[in-house]
Amino acid sequence: MSDPAIDTLAGDAAEAQELTDGFHLVIDALKLNDINTIYNVPGIPITDLGRYMQAEGMRVLSFRHEQHAGYAAAIAGFLTKKPGVCLTVSAPGFLNGLTSLAHATTNCYPMILISGSSEREIVDLQQGDYEEMDQLAVAKTLCKAAYRILHPEDIGIGIARAIRAAVSGRPGGVYLDLPAKLLGSVMEAEAGRKSLVKVIDAAPAQIPSADAVARALEVLKGAEKPLIILGKGAAYAQEDDAIRALIEKSGIPYLPMSMAKGLLPDDHPQSAGPARSLVLKDSDVVMLVGARLNWLLSHGKGKQWGSAPKKFIQIDIEPREMDSNVEIAAPLVGDIGSCVKALLDGMDKGWTPPPAAWTDAVREKKDGNIAKMAPRLRNNNVPMDFHGALGALKQVIAENQDVILVNEGANTLDFARSIIDMYKPRKRLDVGTWGVMGIGMGQAVAAAVETGCPVLAVEGDSAFGFSGMEIETICRYNLPICVVVFNNGGIYRGTDVNPSGGSDVATTVFVKDARYDKMMEAFGGVGVYATSPDELSRAVKEAIESGKPTLVNAVIDEKAGTESGRIGNLNPQSVVSKK
């Protein structure tokens, strides 16, 4: 038991010296740099850190699993251009958050994973501490940078380094290791205040060279069939007006990657989305703006790109990205805003739009494909197919353009990104470059918190299963999120059978007629069971209008869906028949 007299004396001494500690220095350092929202899972040793953060006016949202808190932090970084922060406990919690950190790094989202950890002297001697792990060593290979802070006077500079590393150059994930002892460490308050660092110009402009700009314009001027591809890097840049001006001034058809949809409205006359196969195959010059020639674009080669040689212009802040898969004829290294504005300045000196034969061919193909698809999107089949269900949601988004769409799944993702038009930037959030499943509920929470806009999360039933428990989080914070689960009874579809004839269901099959809507009701939200496109449309509209946490269990024909969606080519097949 403590001695009251001693406690009084200690309190008086602390007051006289004006002490601070690691807990409050971490908070003060984050707030100084305008980071006021934290996504976390509380526990040893960071429970009190979360409490103190909340007491100091920060918003601290607690999740049921660290991975989803991390996905929330990652997409917060994408939406705000500031590092999203995920706070976890040591070892297992850190490992759970590590997937989202790798996801942020691969997708170029600025994020900081802060984890409590065991004491260095115990870890280094492997003496068997509670949740003992050399977390810094584990994290280093999966993120852009990793730091450990051992002394309270270094907290300010450590957090400053993490912020700068996360947002500068090509953004990415940063790990920050805080041993438990650090949080309770005490120092003189004035010295603590002086040790804090406000990061100045964390992501400075990187101006492209005049020669590179001239070269890019020369290549573009020589094109007969030019194409511009907008990637999610273009959306992240928040240079929306400049990018729109470049597209419209150039007159060049553009193809938005999924998270770049809405930078210009998908119904813009120059949008080539519905003519994707034509423009990729037939174009002769392709300018990449914030997009990489990775697997999402078949690495810039193969039959998708046709047989005729192509010249590529690439805008990227990372020089090493150039020539990663194919030769880049005109590399343009710099931040997107600076590069696009330099191209616009060059066009001011004289610019001729692309030949009408090309733009007319693209328009004709686009109009034909839209007309061909329209009847499929208007069907009111029971049970629903993907086209009828997504056709209903397409109309809802058209009528509610501020809604943020979160989307994941196999068929659910594949069909939705081509069917649902977006009209404003950064309104479509999905699995991104890494293609990871389970981002849905974490991204939905962050989208609602960071923007204040209503969120529509359209989930395959398999994808929803990765993060479904976070609907309790959605209800707990009373967020304006409507989750639609496309329920076709399995992964890809619900019709597979056990090839052995045994009693276990097939590996891709779920419980028949699952009532996901009842899960939402269990936590106080609104659950809706929808069997037709009309019912689905009505339920989603009501959810958007009410702002209440809602889950719509959309019953999809179990026969609908294809194996692995549109990336079935990535799924290896056995050529051996075992006898």
Secondary structure by P-SEA (a helix, b strand, c coil): cccaaaaaaaaaaaaaaccccaaaaaaaaaaaacccbbbbccccccaaaaaaaaaabbbbbbcccaaaaaaaaaaaaaacccbbbbbbbcaaaaaaaaaaaaaaaaabbbbbbbbbbccaaaaaacccccccccccccccccccbbbbbccccaaaaaaaaaaaaacccbbbbbbbbbccccccccccaaaaaaaccccccccccccccaaaaaaaaaaaaaccbbbbbbcaaaaaacaaaaaaaaaaaacbbbbbccccccccccccccccccaaaaaaacccbbbbccccccccccccccccccccbbbbbbbccccccccccccccccccccaaaaaaaaaaaaaaccccccaaaaaaaaaaaaaaaaaaccccccccccccaaaaaaaaaaaaaacccbbbbbbcaaaaaaaaaccccccccccccccccccccaaaaaaaaaaaaccbbbbbbbcaaaaaacccaaaaaaaaccbbbbbbbcccccccccccccccccccccccccccccaaaaaaaacbbbbbbccaaaaaaaaaaaaaaccbbbbbcccccccccccccccccbbbbccccc
